[in-house]
Amino acid sequence: MSRRVIEPILITEPEREGVVREIDVEMLARWMDSIFEIPGTPIRFGLDALIGLVPGLGDTITSFVSLYILQVASRRGVPRVVLVRMALNIAVDYLLGTVPLVGDAFDIYWKANLKNAELLRRHSLADAPTRRRARWGDWLFVGGLMAVLLALLVGCITIAWWLVAGVWRFVTGA
């Protein structure tokens, strides 16, 4: 009976750095979005929701952590359309996360860091034809998300104008 010798897989420095960073990204995403669980429920949340409770500053701090994941994806050669999708995940998380109380509940639901870590993982594991198909899906997602964000922006501007006009009429007695 002969023993097979298993050759060790040699990882060069740049590859090792990429592997370590990807593992760090997944761990970081879990810490930010799903490390804690509310007992008796399937609801999970992370430091993003907790730090986001600090008015104004909390969501800004957690967005910097999310931007780190985006930077790692950029260094790993993720296509621009996927980077845009990841950036929009962060933007939605930041914009809606800044709304008091509602934003904190939204942070528990949205989990932008886990979404972005999954996009990075899918890119790392996909073959060329799969990457090509994913780009079209990403473009559709990005287009839809941009439309929603544009509608949100228009809605916010309309509400702000309506409030300012109401206050102006009240002050001037018109």
C-alpha positions as CSV (number, residue, x, y, z in Angstrom):
1,M,0.0,0.0,0.0
2,S,1.6,3.2,-1.1
3,R,1.0,6.5,0.6
4,R,0.1,9.5,-1.5
5,V,2.0,12.6,-0.6
6,I,-0.2,15.7,-0.6
7,E,1.7,18.6,-2.0
8,P,1.2,21.8,0.0
9,I,-0.4,24.6,-2.0
10,L,2.0,27.5,-2.1
11,I,0.4,30.9,-1.9
12,T,2.4,33.8,-3.2
13,E,2.4,37.0,-1.2
14,P,-0.2,38.9,-3.4
15,E,-2.5,35.9,-3.4
16,R,-2.1,35.4,0.4
17,E,-3.0,39.1,0.9
18,G,-6.1,38.8,-1.3
19,V,-7.3,35.6,0.5
20,V,-6.7,37.2,3.9
21,R,-8.5,40.4,2.9
22,E,-11.5,38.4,1.6
23,I,-11.8,36.5,4.8
24,D,-11.5,39.7,6.8
25,V,-14.2,41.2,4.6
26,E,-16.6,38.3,5.4
27,M,-15.8,38.5,9.1
28,L,-16.2,42.3,9.2
29,A,-19.5,42.1,7.4
30,R,-20.8,39.5,9.9
31,W,-19.7,41.8,12.8
32,M,-21.3,44.8,11.3
33,D,-24.6,43.2,10.2
34,S,-25.4,40.0,12.0
35,I,-23.2,39.1,15.0
36,F,-26.1,39.4,17.5
37,E,-29.4,37.6,17.6
38,I,-32.6,38.6,19.4
39,P,-33.3,35.5,21.5
40,G,-36.4,33.5,20.3
41,T,-36.5,35.3,17.0
42,P,-34.6,34.9,13.6
43,I,-33.7,38.6,13.8
44,R,-30.0,39.3,13.6
45,F,-28.2,42.6,13.8
46,G,-24.7,43.9,14.2
47,L,-22.6,46.8,15.2
48,D,-24.0,48.8,12.3
49,A,-27.4,49.0,14.0
50,L,-25.9,49.7,17.5
51,I,-23.4,52.4,16.4
52,G,-26.1,53.9,14.2
53,L,-28.1,54.7,17.3
54,V,-25.6,57.6,17.9
55,P,-27.4,60.5,16.1
56,G,-25.5,61.9,13.1
57,L,-22.1,60.4,13.9
58,G,-23.1,56.7,14.1
59,D,-24.1,56.1,10.5
60,T,-21.1,58.1,9.2
61,I,-18.7,55.9,11.2
62,T,-20.3,52.7,10.0
63,S,-20.2,53.9,6.4
64,F,-16.4,54.2,6.6
65,V,-16.3,50.5,7.5
66,S,-18.5,49.8,4.5
67,L,-16.2,51.8,2.3
68,Y,-13.3,49.6,3.4
69,I,-15.2,46.6,1.9
70,L,-15.7,48.5,-1.3
71,Q,-12.0,49.3,-1.4
72,V,-11.1,45.7,-1.0
73,A,-13.4,44.8,-3.9
74,S,-11.8,47.4,-6.1
75,R,-8.4,45.9,-5.4
76,R,-9.7,42.4,-6.2
77,G,-10.6,43.6,-9.7
78,V,-14.4,43.6,-9.2
79,P,-16.1,45.1,-12.3
80,R,-17.2,48.7,-12.1
81,V,-20.8,47.9,-12.4
82,V,-20.6,45.6,-9.3
83,L,-18.6,48.4,-7.5
84,V,-21.5,50.8,-8.3
85,R,-24.0,48.3,-7.0
86,M,-21.9,47.9,-3.8
87,A,-21.7,51.7,-3.5
88,L,-25.4,52.1,-3.9
89,N,-25.9,49.5,-1.2
90,I,-23.8,51.7,1.1
91,A,-25.6,54.8,0.0
92,V,-29.0,53.4,0.7
93,D,-27.8,52.1,4.1
94,Y,-26.4,55.6,4.9
95,L,-29.3,57.7,3.7
96,L,-32.1,55.7,5.3
97,G,-29.9,54.9,8.3
98,T,-29.8,58.6,9.2
99,V,-33.5,58.7,9.8
100,P,-34.0,58.5,13.6
101,L,-35.5,55.1,14.8
102,V,-36.8,54.1,11.3
103,G,-33.2,54.1,10.1
104,D,-32.0,51.9,12.9
105,A,-34.8,49.4,12.1
106,F,-33.8,49.6,8.4
107,D,-30.1,48.8,9.3
108,I,-31.3,45.5,10.8
109,Y,-33.1,44.7,7.6
110,W,-30.8,46.0,4.8
111,K,-27.4,44.5,5.8
112,A,-25.4,46.3,3.2
113,N,-22.1,44.9,4.4
114,L,-23.3,41.3,4.0
115,K,-24.7,42.1,0.6
116,N,-21.4,43.6,-0.5
117,A,-19.4,40.7,0.9
118,E,-21.6,38.3,-1.0
119,L,-21.1,40.3,-4.3
120,L,-17.3,40.1,-3.7
121,R,-17.5,36.4,-3.0
122,R,-19.6,35.7,-6.1
123,H,-17.1,37.7,-8.2
124,S,-14.2,35.7,-6.8
125,L,-15.8,32.3,-7.5
126,A,-17.5,33.0,-10.9
127,D,-16.1,31.9,-14.2
128,A,-16.0,34.2,-17.2
129,P,-19.5,33.4,-18.7
130,T,-21.2,33.7,-15.3
131,R,-19.5,37.1,-14.7
132,R,-20.8,38.3,-18.1
133,R,-24.4,37.3,-17.2
134,A,-24.1,38.8,-13.8
135,R,-23.1,42.2,-15.3
136,W,-26.4,42.5,-17.0
137,G,-28.3,41.6,-13.8
138,D,-26.1,44.1,-12.0
139,W,-26.9,46.9,-14.5
140,L,-30.6,46.2,-14.2
141,F,-30.3,46.4,-10.4
142,V,-28.2,49.5,-10.5
143,G,-30.7,51.2,-12.9
144,G,-33.7,50.3,-10.7
145,L,-31.9,51.4,-7.5
146,M,-31.0,54.7,-9.1
147,A,-34.6,55.2,-10.1
148,V,-35.7,54.5,-6.6
149,L,-33.0,56.9,-5.1
150,L,-34.0,59.6,-7.6
151,A,-37.7,59.2,-6.6
152,L,-36.6,59.4,-3.0
153,L,-34.6,62.6,-3.6
154,V,-37.5,64.2,-5.5
155,G,-39.9,63.2,-2.7
156,C,-37.6,64.6,0.0
157,I,-37.2,67.9,-1.9
158,T,-40.9,68.1,-2.4
159,I,-41.6,67.5,1.3
160,A,-39.0,70.0,2.3
161,W,-40.4,72.6,-0.1
162,W,-43.9,72.0,1.2
163,L,-42.8,72.4,4.8
164,V,-40.8,75.6,4.1
165,A,-43.8,77.0,2.1
166,G,-46.1,76.1,5.0
167,V,-43.9,77.8,7.6
168,W,-43.5,80.8,5.3
169,R,-47.3,81.2,5.0
170,F,-47.7,80.8,8.7
171,V,-45.0,83.4,9.5
172,T,-46.3,85.9,6.9
173,G,-50.0,85.2,7.5
174,A,-50.6,84.7,3.8
